[in-house]
Amino acid sequence: MEPSPQQLEGQRPLSVHDSGHATGSLVAPETQNRRKHPCLLCQQRKVKCDRNDPCANCVKSRAQCISTSTVPPKRRKKRFPEAELLARLRRYEEHLKRYGADIDAINREDAPIFPKTTLPPGPLSTDHYDLPDVANLSIRRSLKHLDRDIYLLDEMYVYTNAFQFRDAEEILRGSSDDEDFQTPITKTYDAMCHDGGDLLFNTEVVQNLTGLHPSPVHIFRLWQSFLDNVNPLIKIFHAPTVQQQILDASGDLDNVSKPTQVLMFGVYCMAVTSIDEPDCLAIFGEEKNILLERYQAGARQALIRASFLRSSDLTILQGFTLYLLSCLNFMVDPRALFCLTGIAVRIAHRIGLDCDGVTFALSPFEIEMRRRLWWQIVFLDNRVSELAGSGPSIFQNSWTTKVPLNVNDTDLFPDMREAPVEHPGITEMLFVIQRCEAADFLIQSKKNTGLRIADTAMIDAFENRMQEKYFKYCDPQIPLHMISTLFGKIELVKLRAWNRNPNFFPMRGLAMNEDEKERLFWLNLSMLDTHNKLSFAPSLQKFRWHIFKNFPFLSHAHILCELRTRTTGEGPDKAWAILEKTFTRFDQHRRDFNSGAAGGSTSSLIQLAMANVAVKAWEAREAALLLFQPNFQTPQFIVTMKEKLTARKSPKSTPTQSDSSPSADMNWIDDQFGQIGTSHVWMNQAPLEYGQTTEPVSMPMPGIMQTEDTMNWNFWNNYM
């Protein structure tokens, strides 16, 4: 049957106008539920979204279906300014070059990932100092802020693999989470019965040191004396920080920490050392030697209780160094003191003081404290080595520790984040900094020239630099400025005299001519004269302890030996005037500072030997003066020396030599004086290699007589 026209009309195609209406009526519900983009949850989960609202995945998860079109777009990161980026890159390249990186090789991609790091140049620094070799476990454990695997070098991070530092401690620790196995070797050592301290300080250990401390009032007096007399010349720590520690400790002496105990007794020892005998009696009501023995005994007790031999605490080493400094008054045999100083050097090496703190990413405050302590140990080791007759052990090793900053204590505080800016001219560090720079100059001149002596032009340039940098700002009316200037002058004289050391002439295949001999004589005389100015200056009364501990003994001996052949003329006349002041002042110092001490004996062998040489030199002058000046007067100090030597020759004072003649006894003293000279190893040993030279502040000078005869410079030229 054929369809009707109405049916055919219903089957006709939809018109364009009808299509929209028809489509809307047929698919509107489906298109309204569809979205253009997948939902946020499906995007995050990375699954296919049916783009419905809500989608099937969100319905199944019972989660809110959020369209991405409703989420605000993320803010794009601003592009790094190109100029700032290039500036940073240039700065990083400069720092990389400072540490030895080859930038061109890195750009060519043929450099190793972890190149060998070269530390910044410093005293006796080697050309290549491998960082992993420096960062041993003992050093790392002594540094509070040091990450085990990351070392901050200025603004550059050097990443190192942990296995590069695996030592026995870390191997045993393994991957255990048990705290008992974190440091098995260290804890085993700590559990041992003792650390060997009783071998050094053979004394019964006192568990409570409260009774050895002075009263709180006397603690403050001692601390103030330390601040006035000692601190300006050593600057071994940050005085404001230590002052707060002492104030807190003095209020509760029963609960003072072991490191603070050591430091406090070190301060007591040095404070008493700096006070003369009358003031000790007036302030404390006791003799100086009794107080010093008590506080040194307390320091030894505190050191034993703190296990200082195995400690890595910087405070303990500071206290130990102060204790050793207080022993420079001959209450301890210099030969034994040299061994004790060697222990301080070893501890300093063990905790990494010979590496500048910048290497270990320490705070600026800690870096500065480590530098100050290290240089004081250097000076101490050198001075004690002279007294003991041996070369300084610390110069046999290289170090990278820089000279301390020229800043005041007020510029430093423990929580500081950035290093302070150095002040031009004068600061509290004036005395210490010029010593450090003089020592560093000698070391660097050897490094640059390959010679143990500095060229005269180099010394002149160094003198001008010190004058412009420090001394032109000094005011002679200020005690610290005055002592710094005069000691600086002595250091410069020693540098010039060191160039004329007779031992160096055979080494260079030369002989010392008359001009060089004359120049050496006047240099030694100038050194002795400057030291007399230090001794007689009333404003330097509080620093006399340091002045006399650094008495130029060998220059003094050299002058006496020369005067046995130089009898008349301008040089001998001036020399005898200077010697009269020297002997007079030295006797006065011995009475004021060393009353009752081992070094204060008025009849010690060294003094008798010096007196004997002085008397013989005067007898030679006397014989020459009689020819044209018969009425000259013998100086009082020569008269006193003759009386001492006569008493030495009397049978009552020397019963074992009662049958010996006076001349034989004088020859015996001459022999002893010769032993004093030959005991100084630097005067008769082979030339030292680089790193074994002495620093110029207390550098030994030639001048010990070999025989009773006239001074023979051929002997000096061929002494080695």
C-alpha positions in Angstrom: 0.0 0.0 0.0 1.3 3.4 -1.0 2.0 5.9 1.7 -0.3 8.8 2.0 0.9 12.3 1.2 0.9 13.2 4.9 3.3 10.3 5.6 5.5 11.3 2.7 5.6 14.9 4.1 6.7 13.6 7.5 9.6 11.8 5.9 10.9 14.7 3.9 14.3 16.0 4.9 14.5 18.7 7.6 15.2 22.2 6.4 17.9 24.3 7.7 15.5 26.3 9.8 14.1 23.1 11.2 17.4 21.5 12.0 18.2 23.6 14.9 14.8 23.1 16.4 14.9 19.4 15.8 18.4 19.0 17.1 17.7 20.9 20.2 14.7 18.8 20.9 16.5 15.5 20.2 20.0 15.9 22.0 19.7 18.8 24.3 19.8 16.7 27.6 23.1 15.0 26.6 24.9 18.1 25.4 24.0 20.1 28.4 25.7 17.6 30.7 28.9 17.5 28.7 32.0 19.8 29.5 34.7 21.0 27.2 37.6 19.9 29.4 38.2 17.0 31.8 37.7 17.7 35.5 40.5 18.6 37.9 40.6 15.3 39.7 40.9 13.2 36.5 43.7 15.4 35.3 45.6 14.9 38.6 44.9 11.1 38.5 45.7 11.0 34.8 42.6 8.9 33.9 40.1 9.4 31.1 37.3 11.7 32.0 33.9 11.4 30.3 33.6 15.1 30.7 30.1 14.9 32.2 29.1 17.1 35.2 29.7 15.2 37.5 31.9 12.7 35.6 31.6 9.0 36.2 35.0 8.8 38.0 34.1 11.5 40.5 30.6 9.9 41.1 32.3 6.5 41.7 34.8 8.1 44.0 32.2 10.2 45.7 34.4 13.2 45.2 33.4 16.7 44.2 33.8 17.1 40.4 35.5 20.5 39.8 35.9 21.9 36.3 39.3 23.2 35.4 37.7 26.2 33.9 36.7 27.4 37.4 40.2 27.1 38.8 42.2 30.4 38.5 45.3 30.0 36.3 48.7 29.6 38.0 50.9 32.7 38.0 53.9 32.1 35.8 57.3 32.6 37.3 58.9 35.8 36.1 61.8 35.2 33.9 65.2 35.8 35.6 66.6 39.2 34.5 69.3 38.4 32.1 71.7 41.1 33.4 71.4 39.8 37.0 71.8 36.2 35.8 75.0 37.1 33.9 76.4 39.0 36.9 75.8 36.0 39.2 77.5 33.7 36.7 80.5 36.0 36.5 80.7 36.1 40.3 80.5 32.3 40.6 83.2 31.9 38.0 85.5 34.2 39.9 85.0 32.2 43.1 85.5 28.9 41.2 88.8 30.2 39.8 89.9 31.2 43.3 89.6 27.6 44.3 91.5 26.2 41.4 88.7 25.4 38.9 89.5 25.4 35.2 86.5 27.3 33.8 87.6 26.7 30.1 87.8 23.0 30.8 84.4 22.9 32.4 82.9 24.7 29.4 84.5 22.1 27.1 82.9 19.4 29.3 86.2 17.6 29.8 86.8 18.4 33.4 86.0 15.9 36.2 82.8 16.3 38.1 84.5 16.7 41.5 87.8 18.5 40.8 90.6 18.7 43.3 89.9 21.8 45.5 92.6 24.3 46.1 92.2 26.3 49.3 92.8 30.0 49.3 96.5 31.0 49.7 97.6 31.3 53.3 100.6 30.9 55.6 102.6 27.9 54.4 99.7 26.7 52.3 100.4 24.0 49.7 99.5 24.5 46.1 97.0 21.6 46.1 95.2 20.9 49.3 92.7 18.1 48.9 89.6 18.9 50.9 88.6 15.2 51.6 92.0 14.6 53.1 91.5 17.6 55.5 88.0 16.7 56.7 88.8 13.7 58.8 86.3 12.5 61.4 87.9 14.2 64.4 87.8 17.6 62.7 84.3 17.1 61.5 83.1 16.1 64.9 84.7 19.2 66.5 82.8 21.5 64.1 79.2 22.1 65.2 77.9 23.5 62.0 79.6 21.2 59.6 77.4 19.0 57.4 79.0 15.6 56.8 78.6 15.7 53.0 78.4 19.4 52.1 81.2 21.9 52.5 80.5 25.6 51.9 83.5 27.3 50.3 82.6 31.0 50.3 79.6 31.1 48.0 80.3 27.8 46.3 79.0 24.4 47.4 81.2 21.4 46.8 79.3 18.2 47.0 81.1 15.1 47.9 80.0 11.5 48.1 79.7 10.1 51.6 81.9 7.1 50.8 84.8 9.4 50.3 84.8 10.1 54.0 84.1 6.7 55.2 86.5 5.9 58.0 86.5 3.2 60.6 83.9 5.0 62.7 81.4 5.2 59.8 82.1 1.7 58.6 81.2 0.3 62.0 78.2 2.4 62.3 76.8 1.1 59.0 73.1 1.7 58.5 72.0 1.0 62.1 69.3 3.2 63.6 70.4 2.3 67.1 71.9 5.3 68.8 74.3 3.0 70.7 76.1 2.2 67.4 76.3 5.7 66.0 79.8 6.4 67.3 81.1 3.0 68.6 84.9 3.8 68.5 84.5 7.2 70.2 82.3 5.8 72.9 84.7 2.9 73.5 87.6 5.3 73.9 85.6 7.5 76.2 84.7 4.5 78.4 88.4 3.7 79.1 89.6 4.2 82.6 91.8 7.3 81.9 93.2 9.3 79.1 96.8 9.5 80.1 96.6 12.9 81.7 98.1 11.5 84.9 101.4 11.0 83.0 101.6 14.8 82.4 100.1 16.0 85.6 100.8 13.4 88.3 98.4 14.6 90.9 95.5 13.2 92.8 92.3 14.2 91.0 90.0 16.4 93.1 86.3 15.9 92.2 85.2 19.3 93.4 87.3 22.3 92.4 85.1 24.9 94.2 87.7 25.2 97.0 90.5 26.1 94.5 88.5 29.0 93.1 89.1 32.5 94.6 86.2 34.3 96.2 83.7 36.0 93.8 85.2 39.4 94.7 88.7 38.2 93.8 87.4 36.5 90.7 86.2 39.9 89.4 89.6 41.5 90.4 91.5 38.8 88.5 89.2 39.1 85.5 89.7 42.9 85.5 93.4 42.5 85.7 93.3 40.0 82.8 91.3 42.5 80.7 93.7 45.3 81.5 97.1 43.6 81.4 96.8 40.4 79.3 93.9 40.6 76.9 95.2 43.5 74.7 98.4 41.5 74.0 97.0 38.1 73.2 93.3 38.4 72.2 92.8 34.7 72.5 89.0 34.8 72.8 86.0 37.1 72.6 86.2 39.0 75.9 82.5 40.0 76.2 81.3 36.4 75.7 83.8 35.0 78.2 82.9 37.8 80.7 79.3 36.7 80.7 80.4 33.1 81.2 82.6 34.1 84.2 79.8 36.2 85.7 77.4 33.3 85.5 79.9 30.8 86.8 81.0 32.9 89.8 77.4 32.9 91.1 77.3 29.1 91.2 80.8 27.6 91.3 79.5 24.1 92.2 77.8 23.7 88.8 80.4 25.2 86.4 80.9 23.2 83.2 84.3 21.5 82.8 85.4 23.6 79.8 84.5 26.8 81.7 86.5 25.5 84.7 89.6 25.1 82.5 89.2 28.6 81.0 88.6 30.3 84.4 91.8 28.8 85.9 93.7 29.8 82.8 92.5 33.3 83.3 93.5 33.3 87.0 97.0 32.1 86.1 97.6 34.7 83.5 96.1 37.5 85.6 98.4 36.7 88.5 101.4 36.4 86.1 100.7 40.0 85.0 100.6 41.5 88.6 103.8 42.4 90.4 104.6 41.2 93.9 103.5 44.3 95.9 100.1 44.5 94.2 99.5 40.8 94.9 100.1 41.4 98.6 98.0 44.5 98.6 95.0 43.1 96.7 94.9 39.4 97.7 97.0 39.4 100.9 99.2 36.5 99.6 102.5 36.3 97.8 102.5 36.0 94.1 104.2 32.7 93.8 101.8 31.1 96.3 98.8 32.4 94.3 100.3 31.2 91.0 101.1 27.8 92.3 97.5 27.4 93.6 95.8 28.5 90.4 98.2 26.4 88.2 97.4 23.4 90.3 93.7 24.2 89.8 94.2 24.5 86.1 95.9 21.0 86.0 93.0 19.6 88.0 90.5 21.1 85.7 92.4 19.9 82.6 92.5 16.3 83.9 88.8 16.3 84.8 87.9 17.7 81.4 90.0 14.9 79.7 91.8 17.6 77.7 94.0 15.1 75.8 91.0 13.7 73.9 88.8 16.7 74.0 87.9 18.7 70.9 86.4 21.6 72.8 87.8 25.0 71.7 87.3 26.4 75.2 89.4 23.7 76.8 92.3 24.4 74.4 92.0 28.1 75.1 92.4 27.4 78.8 95.3 25.0 78.3 97.1 27.7 76.1 96.7 30.3 78.9 98.1 27.8 81.4 101.1 27.2 79.2 101.6 31.0 78.8 101.6 31.4 82.6 104.4 28.8 82.8 106.9 31.0 80.9 108.2 32.4 84.2 110.5 29.4 84.6 108.3 27.7 87.2 108.3 24.9 84.7 111.5 23.7 83.0 111.5 25.1 79.5 112.4 21.6 78.1 109.3 20.1 79.7 107.2 23.1 78.7 108.3 22.5 75.1 106.8 19.0 75.3 103.6 20.3 76.8 103.4 23.0 74.1 103.7 20.3 71.5 100.6 18.7 72.9 98.7 21.9 72.4 100.0 22.0 68.8 98.8 18.4 68.3 95.4 19.1 69.7 95.1 22.1 67.5 95.9 20.0 64.4 93.5 17.3 65.5 90.5 19.7 65.7 91.5 21.5 62.5 92.8 24.8 63.7 95.5 24.6 61.0 92.8 24.9 58.3 91.0 28.2 58.0 87.4 28.0 59.3 86.1 29.1 55.9 86.9 25.7 54.7 84.4 24.1 57.1 81.5 26.5 56.5 81.7 27.8 60.0 80.0 31.0 61.3 82.1 34.2 61.0 82.4 34.3 64.8 83.8 30.8 65.1 86.2 31.4 62.2 87.6 34.4 64.0 88.0 32.6 67.3 89.8 29.7 65.7 92.2 32.1 63.9 93.0 33.9 67.1 93.7 30.7 69.1 95.8 29.2 66.3 98.2 32.2 66.0 98.7 32.4 69.8 99.7 28.7 69.8 102.1 29.5 66.9 103.7 32.3 69.0 103.8 30.2 72.2 105.4 27.3 70.4 108.1 29.5 68.9 108.9 31.3 72.2 109.1 28.1 74.2 111.2 26.4 71.6 113.8 29.2 72.0 113.9 28.7 75.7 114.2 25.0 75.3 117.0 25.2 72.7 115.0 23.6 69.8 113.4 24.6 66.6 109.7 25.3 66.8 107.7 22.1 65.9 104.7 24.0 64.5 106.7 25.4 61.6 107.5 21.9 60.3 103.9 21.7 59.1 101.9 23.7 56.7 98.7 25.5 57.5 96.0 27.6 55.8 94.8 29.6 58.7 94.6 33.2 57.8 95.6 36.2 59.9 92.8 37.4 62.3 90.7 40.3 61.2 91.5 43.8 62.3 88.3 44.3 64.2 87.1 45.2 67.7 85.4 42.7 70.0 82.2 44.9 69.7 82.1 44.0 65.9 81.8 40.3 66.8 79.0 38.3 68.4 78.2 34.5 68.4 75.1 34.7 66.2 76.5 36.9 63.5 75.7 35.7 59.9 78.3 37.8 57.9 81.9 38.5 58.5 82.6 42.0 59.9 84.3 44.6 57.8 87.9 45.3 58.8 88.6 48.7 60.2 91.4 50.8 58.6 94.0 51.8 61.2 93.8 51.1 64.9 91.6 48.5 66.6 91.9 46.4 69.8 93.8 43.8 67.6 96.7 46.2 66.9 99.4 44.4 68.9 98.4 40.9 67.8 97.8 41.8 64.2 101.2 43.4 63.6 102.8 40.3 65.1 100.8 38.1 62.8 101.6 40.2 59.8 105.4 40.2 60.6 105.4 36.4 60.9 103.3 36.0 57.7 105.6 38.3 55.8 108.6 36.2 56.6 106.7 33.0 55.6 105.4 34.5 52.4 108.8 35.9 51.4 110.3 32.5 51.8 107.4 31.0 49.7 107.8 33.6 46.9 111.6 33.8 46.7 112.6 30.3 47.9 115.0 31.8 50.4 114.9 31.8 54.1 115.9 35.4 54.2 114.0 38.4 52.9 115.5 40.9 50.4 116.3 44.3 51.9 113.9 46.0 49.4 111.1 43.6 50.5 111.7 44.5 54.2 111.6 48.2 53.3 108.3 47.7 51.5 106.9 45.8 54.4 108.0 48.5 56.8 106.3 51.2 54.7 103.2 49.1 54.5 103.1 48.6 58.3 103.7 52.3 58.8 100.9 53.3 56.4 98.5 50.6 57.7 98.9 50.9 61.4 101.7 52.9 63.0 101.0 56.3 61.5 97.7 56.2 63.4 99.3 55.3 66.8 99.4 57.8 69.6 102.4 57.4 71.9 100.3 58.5 74.9 98.1 55.4 74.6 99.9 52.4 76.2 98.7 49.8 73.6 99.8 52.1 70.8 103.2 52.6 72.4 104.0 49.0 73.0 102.7 48.0 69.6 104.9 50.6 67.9 108.1 49.7 69.8 107.6 45.9 69.5 106.9 46.5 65.8 110.2 48.3 65.6 112.0 45.3 67.3 110.3 43.0 64.8 111.6 45.0 61.8 115.1 45.1 63.3 115.0 41.3 63.8 114.0 40.9 60.1 117.0 42.9 59.0 119.4 41.2 61.5 118.0 37.8 60.4 119.4 38.5 56.9 122.8 38.9 58.5 122.8 35.7 60.5 126.3 34.3 60.1 124.8 30.8 59.5 123.3 32.0 56.2 126.6 33.1 54.7 128.2 29.7 54.4 124.9 28.4 53.0 125.2 31.0 50.3 128.9 30.5 49.8 129.7 33.9 51.1 131.8 35.3 54.0 130.6 38.1 56.2 132.5 41.3 55.5 133.3 44.0 58.0 130.4 46.2 57.0 128.0 43.3 57.6 129.5 42.6 61.0 129.2 46.3 61.9 125.6 46.4 60.7 124.7 43.3 62.8 126.3 44.8 65.9 124.3 48.0 65.6 121.1 46.1 64.8 121.4 44.1 68.0 122.3 47.2 69.9 119.2 48.9 68.5 117.1 46.0 69.6 118.4 46.1 73.1 117.9 49.9 73.3 114.3 49.6 72.1 113.7 46.9 74.7 115.0 49.3 77.4 112.6 51.9 76.3 109.8 49.4 76.7 111.1 48.4 80.2 111.4 52.0 81.5 108.2 53.5 80.1 105.9 54.2 83.1 102.8 53.9 81.0 103.7 50.3 80.1 103.8 49.1 83.8 100.8 46.8 83.2 102.5 45.1 80.2 105.9 44.5 81.9 105.1 40.8 82.3 105.1 40.5 78.5 108.1 42.8 77.9 110.4 40.8 80.2 109.1 37.4 78.9 110.4 38.5 75.5 113.8 39.8 76.6 116.2 39.6 73.6 118.6 37.3 75.4 120.7 36.3 72.4 121.1 39.8 71.1 122.3 40.7 74.6 124.8 37.9 74.6 126.0 38.9 71.1 126.7 42.5 72.3 128.6 41.2 75.3 130.7 38.9 73.2 131.5 41.7 70.7 132.5 44.1 73.5 135.4 41.8 74.3 137.1 43.0 71.1 135.3 46.4 70.6 136.8 48.3 73.5 136.6 52.0 72.6 134.7 54.2 70.2 131.2 55.3 69.6 129.7 51.8 69.4 131.2 50.5 72.7 130.5 53.7 74.6 126.8 53.5 73.6 126.7 49.8 74.2 127.9 50.0 77.8 125.4 52.8 78.6 122.6 50.6 77.3 123.9 47.5 79.1 124.0 49.4 82.4 120.3 50.2 82.0 119.5 46.7 81.0 121.2 45.0 83.9 119.7 47.5 86.4 116.2 47.1 85.1 116.4 43.3 84.8 117.4 43.0 88.5 114.5 45.3 89.4 112.0 43.2 87.4 113.3 40.0 89.0 112.7 41.4 92.4 109.2 42.7 91.5 107.8 39.9 89.4 109.7 36.7 90.4 110.1 36.9 94.1 110.2 33.4 95.4 109.9 31.8 92.0 112.3 29.4 90.5 113.4 31.9 88.0 114.0 34.6 90.5 117.1 33.3 92.1 119.9 35.9 92.1 122.6 33.3 91.8 121.3 31.2 88.9 123.9 29.7 86.5 122.7 31.7 83.5 123.0 35.0 85.4 126.5 34.0 86.6 127.5 33.1 83.1 126.2 36.4 81.8 128.0 38.3 84.6 131.2 36.5 83.8 131.2 37.5 80.2 130.2 41.1 81.1 133.1 41.3 83.6 135.6 40.0 81.1 134.3 42.4 78.4 134.7 45.3 80.9 138.2 44.2 81.8 139.2 44.4 78.1 137.7 47.9 77.9 139.4 48.8 81.2 142.8 47.8 79.8 142.2 49.9 76.7 140.9 53.0 78.6 143.9 53.0 81.1 146.2 54.1 78.3 144.5 57.5 77.8 141.8 57.9 80.5 143.2 56.6 83.8 140.5 58.1 86.0 137.4 56.4 84.5 134.8 55.0 86.9 133.7 51.3 86.9 129.9 51.0 86.6 128.0 49.8 89.6 126.5 46.8 87.9 130.0 45.6 87.1 131.0 45.9 90.7 128.0 43.9 91.8 128.8 41.2 89.2 132.3 40.9 90.5 131.0 40.4 94.0 128.7 37.7 92.9 131.5 35.9 91.0 133.8 36.2 94.0 131.1 34.7 96.2 130.8 31.9 93.7 134.5 31.2 94.0 134.5 31.1 97.8 134.9 27.6 99.4 131.8 28.1 101.5 129.5 28.6 98.5 131.1 25.8 96.5 132.3 23.2 98.9 132.7 20.6 96.1 135.2 22.8 94.3 137.1 24.2 97.3 140.3 23.0 96.0 139.9 24.6 92.6 141.6 27.8 91.7 139.6 31.0 91.0 140.6 30.9 87.3 139.4 27.3 87.0 136.1 28.2 88.5 135.7 31.1 86.1 136.6 28.7 83.2 133.9 26.4 84.5 131.3 29.2 84.3 132.6 30.0 80.8 132.0 26.3 79.8 128.5 26.5 81.2 127.8 29.7 79.2 129.1 27.9 76.1 126.6 25.1 76.8 123.9 27.7 76.8 124.9 28.6 73.3 125.3 25.1 72.0 122.0 24.0 73.5 120.3 26.2 70.9 120.0 23.8 68.1 119.2 26.4 65.4 122.8 27.7 65.8 124.6 24.5 64.9 122.1 22.4 62.9 121.8 22.1 59.1 119.7 24.7 57.3 116.1 24.2 57.9 113.7 23.5 55.1 110.8 25.8 54.3 108.2 25.5 57.0 110.7 25.2 59.8 111.9 28.8 60.2 111.1 30.7 63.3 108.7 33.7 63.3 110.3 37.1 63.6 108.7 38.3 66.9 111.0 36.3 69.1 113.5 35.1 66.5 116.9 33.9 67.8 120.0 35.9 67.1 123.6 34.8 66.9 126.2 35.9 69.4 127.2 33.1 71.8 131.0 33.0 72.5 132.7 29.7 71.9 135.9 30.3 73.8 137.4 32.8 76.3 139.4 34.3 73.5 138.5 37.2 71.2 135.5 37.0 69.0 136.5 35.1 65.9 134.1 35.8 63.0 135.7 33.0 61.0 134.1 30.8 63.6 130.7 32.3 62.9 131.2 32.1 59.1 132.0 28.4 59.4 129.8 27.6 62.5 127.7 24.9 60.8 
